[in-house]
Every structure is written in structure tokens, then in C-alpha cells.
């Protein structure tokens, strides 16, 4: 475990906000102490979950992210803007993704004009370690590159070779959904489209309400 953490910290050291219409970019770097304090282990088998935010009016994909549940549970949110004080961010990787933080994350994105598609697949621990290391090494993504960043991370990983290079969240979701063993659900929410206050509410510890 200590060797893995040292490797992941090295990957992070080597790599130099999101709007639903167009992914943003950021390069926050939480310190080691904050990351260690936030670390959360779900105790569940290793899994990779792809989140795709889809516009309800146009059905166009707006954003993509990966929830990685292995030795600890994190979310890699390339060019995203969701944040929470108890889920420190390091180059688009958010640590401390408890069940409540995952609910907060989904609630931030799901609203009257956007739905969230959740696709989950169980993997081996070795596969999870590889995806985690590749995500950390990739680092903070550029604006509007969320799907391209994730497809680049996944497509060379054993078991994910069928995922093609793409700039489009919907295309990534189609390829991911075609993998054997994927389960899927769609989350809808009637919250107003203008939900900038959600982050403040969540930071005060109130329920996510998905």
C-alpha cells in the first residue's frame, strides 16, 4: 500500500472548472496531509464507474468523469468544476469520495436540463491500480477535453481495448456501455438549471438530494 501511494505521488509530481456546456480546466494541488486525511476505502470490490452528463434538450453529452473504487475511492473529474472542502482535489482527482460525496457530485450535475448516466463495471485490483496510475499521470485536463482524456486513459488498459479515441462524451458512453458486465442507470433531477448555490449548500453539510 505504501509503495503504491509513493508511486501515485511520484506520478502526480511529474505532471506539471467545469461548465455543463463546455468543460473547464483547473490545476488544484491538495497537499499530502489533506489527501491522506480524506482517504476513503469503501470495502467493495474494485470497480470503474463512468459518469456522463447529458443535455435533456439536445441529448448531447456535456461532461464525462470516472469514479475509481479500489484501494481507495476517488473521482477523476477532468476539467470539472465540482468541489467540496472534504474531498481535496489534486490535478482533477478528488479524494475522500464517500457515499455522501458521490451523491453530492451527482446532485451537482443532475438538474432539470441535464441527466446523469452512470455505467459501472467491476475489475481486478491490478486493472484498478493501472487505471488509477494512468489517471494521476494524466493530471489536469484542458478545457473541453474530458471525454478525450478519459478515452486515452482507458483504451490501452486490458479489457478496455474496444474503447475508441473520442472527444464526445456520448461516444465514450456507448463504447463503455458495450463492455461485458457493465450495469447502467440514469439519474434525473428537477432542480433548477441555475444551481451554483448547490456547492455552498453541500459545503455546509446539507443533503445532496438526488
For each residue, the residues with C-beta under 8 A, 3 or more apart:
1: 4 5 71
2: 5 6
3: 6 7
4: 1 7 8 71 129
5: 1 2 8 9
6: 2 3 9 10
7: 3 4 10 11 133
8: 4 5 11 12 132 133 136
9: 5 6 12 13 32
10: 6 7 13 14
11: 7 8 14 15 133 136 137
12: 8 9 15 29 90 91 93 136 137 139
13: 9 10
14: 10 11 137
15: 11 12 91 136 137 138 139 140
16: 27 139
17: 24 25 26 79 80 81 82 83
18: 23 24 63 77 79 80 81 82 146
19: 22 23 24 81
20: 53 55 62 63 109 113 114
21: 62
22: 19 143 144
23: 18 19 63 78 79 80 141 143 144 145 146
24: 17 18 19 79 80 81 143
25: 17 79 140 141 142 143 145
26: 17 79 80 81 89 92 140
27: 16 91 139 140
28: 83 89 90 91 140
29: 12 90 91
30: 34 35 88 89 90 95
31: 34 35
32: 9 35 36
33: 36 37
34: 30 31 37 38 88 95
35: 30 31 32 38 39 88 90 95
36: 32 33 39
37: 33 34 96
38: 34 35 86 87 88 95 96
39: 35 36 72 95 96
40: 72 73 95 96 97 98 101
41: 71 72 73
42: 69 73 99
43:
44: 47 69
45: 122
46: 69 70 122 123 124 125 127 128
47: 44 67 69 120 121 122 123 128
48: 66 67 68 69 120 121 123 128 131
49: 66 67 69 118 119 120 121
50: 64 65 66 117 118 119 120 150 172 173 176
51: 63 64 65 66 67 105 106 109 116 117 118
52: 61 63 64 116 117 119 169 170 172 173
53: 20 61 62 63 64 109 110 114 115 116 169
54: 59 60 61 62 114 115 116 117 169 170
55: 20 58 59 60 61 62 113 114
56: 59 112 113 114 115
57: 113
58: 55
59: 54 55 56 170
60: 54 55 170
61: 52 53 54 55 64 147 168 169 170 171 172 173
62: 20 21 53 54 55 114 169
63: 18 20 23 51 52 53 80 109 146 169
64: 50 51 52 53 61 78 146 147 150 169 172 173
65: 50 51 75 76 77 78 80 146 150
66: 48 49 50 51 75 76 131 135 150 153
67: 47 48 49 51 73 74 75 97 102
68: 48 73 74 75 76 128 131 132 135
69: 42 44 46 47 48 49 73 128
70: 46 73 125 128 129 132
71: 1 4 41 125 128 129 132
72: 39 40 41 95
73: 40 41 42 67 68 69 70 97 98 102
74: 67 68 93 94 95 96 97 132
75: 65 66 67 68 87 93 94 97 102 105
76: 65 66 68 92 93 94 135 150 153
77: 18 65 80 82 92 93 94 105
78: 23 64 65 92 138 140 141 145 146 149 150
79: 17 18 23 24 25 26 92 140 141 142 143 144 145 146 149
80: 17 18 23 24 26 63 65 77 92 146
81: 17 18 19 24 26
82: 17 18 77 94 104 105 108 109 199
83: 17 28 87 89 94 199
84: 87 94 101 104 199 202 203
85: 203
86: 38 96 101
87: 38 75 83 84 94 95 96 97 101
88: 30 34 35 38 94 95 96
89: 26 28 30 83 92 93 94 95
90: 12 28 29 30 35 93 95
91: 12 15 27 28 29 136 139 140
92: 26 76 77 78 79 80 89 139 140 141
93: 12 74 75 76 77 89 90 135 136
94: 74 75 76 77 82 83 84 87 88 89 97 101 105
95: 30 34 35 38 39 40 72 74 87 88 89 90
96: 37 38 39 40 74 86 87 88 101
97: 40 67 73 74 75 87 94 101 102 105
98: 40 73 101 102
99: 42 102 103
100: 103 104 208
101: 40 84 86 87 94 96 97 98 104 105
102: 67 73 75 97 98 99 105 106
103: 99 100 106 107 207 208 210
104: 82 84 100 101 107 108 202 208
105: 51 75 77 82 94 97 101 102 108 109
106: 51 102 103 109 110 116 118 187 208 210
107: 103 104 110 189 191 198 202 208 209 210
108: 82 104 105 195 198 199 202
109: 20 51 53 63 82 105 106 114 116
110: 53 106 107 114 115 116 187 188 189 191 210
111: 114 189 190 191 192 193 195
112: 56 189 190 191 192 193
113: 20 55 56 57 193
114: 20 53 54 55 56 62 109 110 111 193
115: 53 54 56 110 186 187 188 189
116: 51 52 53 54 106 109 110 186 187
117: 50 51 52 54 173 184 185 186 187
118: 49 50 51 106 184 185 186 187
119: 49 50 52 173 176 177 182 183 184
120: 47 48 49 50 182 183 184
121: 47 48 49 176 179 181 182 183
122: 45 46 47 181
123: 46 47 48 127 128 131 159
124: 46 127 128
125: 46 70 71 128 129
126: 129 130
127: 46 123 124 130 131 157 158 159
128: 46 47 48 68 69 70 71 123 124 125 131 132
129: 4 70 71 125 126 132 133
130: 126 127 133 134 157 158
131: 48 66 68 123 127 128 134 135 153 154 157
132: 8 68 70 71 74 128 129 135 136
133: 7 8 11 129 130 136 137
134: 130 131 137 138 153 157
135: 66 68 76 93 131 132 138 153
136: 8 11 12 15 91 93 132 133 139
137: 11 12 14 15 133 134
138: 15 78 134 135 141 149 152 153
139: 12 15 16 27 91 92 136
140: 15 25 26 27 28 78 79 91 92
141: 23 25 78 79 92 138 145 146 149
142: 25 79 145
143: 22 23 24 25 79
144: 22 23 79 167
145: 23 25 78 79 141 142 148 149 167
146: 18 23 63 64 65 78 79 80 141 149 150 169
147: 61 64 150 151 166 167 168 169 171 172
148: 145 151 152 165 166 167
149: 78 79 138 141 145 146 152 153
150: 50 64 65 66 76 78 146 147 153 154 172
151: 147 148 154 155 163 164 165 166 172 175
152: 138 148 149 155 165
153: 66 76 131 134 135 138 149 150 157
154: 131 150 151 157 160 163 176
155: 151 152 160 161 163 164 165
156: 160 161
157: 127 130 131 134 153 154 160 161
158: 127 130 161
159: 123 127 179
160: 154 155 156 157 163 179
161: 155 156 157 158
162: 175 178 179
163: 151 154 155 160 172 175 176 179
164: 151 155 171 175
165: 148 151 152 155
166: 147 148 151 171 172 175
167: 144 145 147 148
168: 61 147 171 172
169: 52 53 54 61 62 63 64 146 147 172 173
170: 52 54 59 60 61 173 174
171: 61 147 164 166 168 174 175
172: 50 52 61 64 147 150 151 163 166 168 169 175 176
173: 50 52 61 64 117 119 169 170 176 177
174: 170 171 177 178
175: 151 162 163 164 166 171 172 178 179
176: 50 119 121 154 163 172 173 179 182
177: 119 173 174 182 184
178: 162 174 175 182
179: 121 159 160 162 163 175 176 182
180:
181: 121 122
182: 119 120 121 176 177 178 179
183: 119 120 121
184: 117 118 119 120 177
185: 117 118
186: 115 116 117 118
187: 106 110 115 116 117 118 210
188: 110 115
189: 107 110 111 112 115 209 210
190: 111 112
191: 107 110 111 112 195 198 209
192: 111 112 195
193: 111 112 113 114
194:
195: 108 111 191 192 198
196: 199
197: 200 201
198: 107 108 191 195 201 202
199: 82 83 84 108 196 202 203
200: 197 203 204
201: 197 198 204 206
202: 84 104 107 108 198 199 205 206 208
203: 84 85 199 200
204: 200 201
205: 202
206: 201 202
207: 103
208: 100 103 104 106 107 202
209: 107 189 191
210: 103 106 107 110 187 189
